[in-house]
Amino acid sequence: MKKVIIIITIILIFLIFISCQKNIQGLSNSTEETQNISNASNLHDNSTTERSEVSFNVINNYGDENVYAIPVSIINLIATPEKYDGKEIRVVGIGCIEFEGNAIYLSTEDWKIGNYKNAIWLAWDYEQFEKIEVELIKLNGKPVVIEGIFVKNNNGHFNMFSGSIKEINRYGEW
């Protein structure tokens, strides 16, 4: 009996190791396949609030990570919006691109039932948005990472949402 347990343990460890290797390999492949947005190093300048124009390349990730963006949860944005108002943030949630409902939701359940108060409105630059909308829709209902400027007093369509993100420079699969 002890031999069987030892063999099963070894097999499990081996499978976990292989799984980790595949994940690492997948990360490096996706990095190679993803095209970077132009002028990524110029996205944020500490001395000014102006930002350079951003153009997205549409593959699996729409923009590069901005090292200046503050990582924050949707829960924190909803609970303490004043803390993040006007700041460049990075948030992870469930993406939704649809007519009058572009948002990032706290959970899949919130997205499915349209619980707008557990979501942040995405205030896209529509010239930019029109070029990539079809590709963004493919990520609906999936975990996404978004970076942009949080605005506590813009609550989107009919003021249904709990704030908004403008000047979006990253929208990608998480």
Backbone torsions as a table, in degrees:
resi	resn	phi	psi	omega
1	MET	NA	-40.8	179.4
2	LYS	-63.8	-36.7	179.1
3	LYS	-64.0	-39.5	179.7
4	VAL	-64.2	-43.7	179.1
5	ILE	-63.4	-42.2	179.3
6	ILE	-63.9	-43.7	179.9
7	ILE	-64.2	-43.9	178.3
8	ILE	-62.4	-42.1	178.4
9	THR	-61.5	-44.2	179.3
10	ILE	-63.6	-42.4	178.5
11	ILE	-62.3	-44.5	178.6
12	LEU	-61.2	-44.1	178.3
13	ILE	-61.7	-42.3	178.9
14	PHE	-62.6	-44.6	179.7
15	LEU	-64.6	-39.5	176.7
16	ILE	-63.2	-42.7	179.0
17	PHE	-61.1	-45.4	179.5
18	ILE	-63.8	-42.0	178.6
19	SER	-60.5	-44.0	178.6
20	CYS	-62.8	-41.3	179.2
21	GLN	-63.0	-41.1	178.6
22	LYS	-64.9	-40.9	178.2
23	ASN	-62.9	-43.8	179.3
24	ILE	-64.3	-43.5	179.0
25	GLN	-64.3	-40.4	178.5
26	GLY	-63.4	-39.3	177.7
27	LEU	-64.0	-43.9	-178.9
28	SER	-68.9	-35.9	177.6
29	ASN	-66.7	-42.4	-179.3
30	SER	-66.8	-32.9	177.2
31	THR	-65.2	-41.0	179.9
32	GLU	-69.2	-35.9	-176.0
33	GLU	-79.6	-25.9	-176.3
34	THR	-77.0	129.0	175.8
35	GLN	-85.2	141.1	-178.3
36	ASN	-86.6	151.0	175.1
37	ILE	-72.2	153.3	-177.7
38	SER	-71.6	146.2	176.2
39	ASN	56.4	41.1	-177.0
40	ALA	-60.2	-32.6	-178.4
41	SER	-71.3	-15.0	-178.8
42	ASN	-99.8	11.4	-176.1
43	LEU	-66.3	-30.7	-174.9
44	HIS	-140.8	133.5	178.8
45	ASP	-124.9	121.6	-176.9
46	ASN	-61.2	-25.4	-174.4
47	SER	-85.1	-9.9	-177.7
48	THR	-148.6	158.8	178.4
49	THR	-91.8	-5.1	178.1
50	GLU	-71.2	147.8	179.4
51	ARG	-126.0	149.0	177.5
52	SER	-73.9	159.9	178.1
53	GLU	-66.9	138.8	-177.3
54	VAL	-114.7	133.1	172.3
55	SER	-119.3	133.4	-176.7
56	PHE	-93.8	144.2	167.3
57	ASN	-106.1	131.9	-171.6
58	VAL	-99.8	106.1	171.5
59	ILE	-131.4	-100.7	176.4
60	ASN	-111.4	-13.6	-175.8
61	ASN	-138.4	135.6	-174.2
62	TYR	-111.5	81.4	179.7
63	GLY	111.3	156.2	178.6
64	ASP	-90.1	160.2	176.0
65	GLU	-65.2	133.9	176.2
66	ASN	-97.7	115.9	-175.8
67	VAL	-67.0	-16.1	179.7
68	TYR	-87.6	-13.6	-178.6
69	ALA	-68.6	137.5	-180.0
70	ILE	-84.8	120.2	176.3
71	PRO	-71.5	129.1	-176.7
72	VAL	-148.6	151.9	177.2
73	SER	-90.3	158.5	175.6
74	ILE	-60.5	-37.3	179.0
75	ILE	-58.0	-45.7	178.8
76	ASN	-66.2	-36.8	177.5
77	LEU	-63.6	-39.5	-179.7
78	ILE	-73.0	-42.4	-175.2
79	ALA	-75.1	-37.3	-176.5
80	THR	-134.0	64.1	-176.3
81	PRO	-62.1	-32.4	-178.9
82	GLU	-63.2	-27.0	-179.6
83	LYS	-69.0	-27.3	-174.7
84	TYR	-114.2	-2.7	-177.1
85	ASP	-57.5	125.2	178.6
86	GLY	79.9	3.7	-178.3
87	LYS	-103.3	152.0	177.2
88	GLU	-78.1	121.3	-174.6
89	ILE	-124.5	160.9	172.1
90	ARG	-125.4	126.6	-177.2
91	VAL	-136.7	147.3	178.8
92	VAL	-117.2	136.3	178.8
93	GLY	-170.1	-162.6	-179.8
94	ILE	-96.2	120.5	-176.3
95	GLY	-78.5	146.6	177.1
96	CYS	-146.8	118.0	175.1
97	ILE	-118.5	110.2	179.6
98	GLU	-157.1	162.7	-179.1
99	PHE	-55.4	123.8	179.4
100	GLU	57.1	23.5	-178.9
101	GLY	-146.6	27.7	177.7
102	ASN	-67.3	117.3	-174.3
103	ALA	-160.3	168.5	169.7
104	ILE	-120.4	125.6	-175.1
105	TYR	-101.5	155.2	177.7
106	LEU	-64.0	-41.1	-176.0
107	SER	-147.2	165.4	176.3
108	THR	-61.1	-39.1	179.7
109	GLU	-62.6	-43.0	178.1
110	ASP	-61.9	-40.3	178.8
111	TRP	-64.6	-46.0	-177.3
112	LYS	-62.1	-40.6	-177.1
113	ILE	-93.7	-1.8	179.2
114	GLY	70.5	41.9	177.7
115	ASN	-81.3	84.3	-172.7
116	TYR	-64.4	-27.5	-179.8
117	LYS	-69.3	-18.5	173.8
118	ASN	-100.5	35.3	-178.7
119	ALA	-144.3	156.2	177.4
120	ILE	-116.1	128.2	179.7
121	TRP	-66.8	141.9	176.6
122	LEU	-104.5	108.7	-177.7
123	ALA	-92.4	81.9	-176.6
124	TRP	-72.3	150.8	164.5
125	ASP	-76.0	111.9	-168.8
126	TYR	-67.1	-26.4	174.0
127	GLU	-63.4	-43.4	178.1
128	GLN	-68.6	-44.5	-174.9
129	PHE	-61.6	-43.6	-178.1
130	GLU	-57.8	-32.5	-177.8
131	LYS	-72.5	-26.1	-172.7
132	ILE	-122.2	2.1	-174.5
133	GLU	-54.9	-45.6	-176.7
134	VAL	-60.1	-40.4	179.3
135	GLU	-72.1	-37.6	179.7
136	LEU	-64.3	-36.6	-179.0
137	ILE	-59.2	-29.7	179.7
138	LYS	-62.3	-18.1	179.9
139	LEU	-96.7	5.2	178.9
140	ASN	-57.2	132.8	177.9
141	GLY	80.2	2.3	-179.7
142	LYS	-108.6	155.8	175.4
143	PRO	-65.6	129.9	179.5
144	VAL	-131.4	158.8	172.9
145	VAL	-113.6	135.7	-178.3
146	ILE	-130.8	139.9	174.3
147	GLU	-127.0	140.4	178.1
148	GLY	174.1	-168.0	-179.1
149	ILE	-95.2	125.2	178.6
150	PHE	-82.7	136.6	177.5
151	VAL	-127.1	115.2	-174.5
152	LYS	-73.4	-27.9	-174.0
153	ASN	-97.3	1.1	173.8
154	ASN	-102.9	105.1	-174.8
155	ASN	-103.1	21.0	172.0
156	GLY	72.9	-160.2	-175.5
157	HIS	-56.8	120.0	-178.3
158	PHE	54.0	27.5	179.5
159	ASN	54.9	35.4	-175.9
160	MET	-83.7	-21.7	-170.9
161	PHE	-99.2	173.6	-177.3
162	SER	-104.6	60.2	-178.0
163	GLY	103.1	-178.5	-178.6
164	SER	-147.0	166.0	173.6
165	ILE	-122.2	122.4	178.5
166	LYS	-112.7	174.7	-179.8
167	GLU	46.8	50.4	-177.2
168	ILE	-67.9	123.1	-179.4
169	ASN	-118.8	1.5	175.8
170	ARG	-152.4	131.1	174.1
171	TYR	-148.2	109.8	-175.6
172	GLY	-150.2	164.7	178.0
173	GLU	-65.9	136.4	-178.6
174	TRP	-96.0	NA	NA
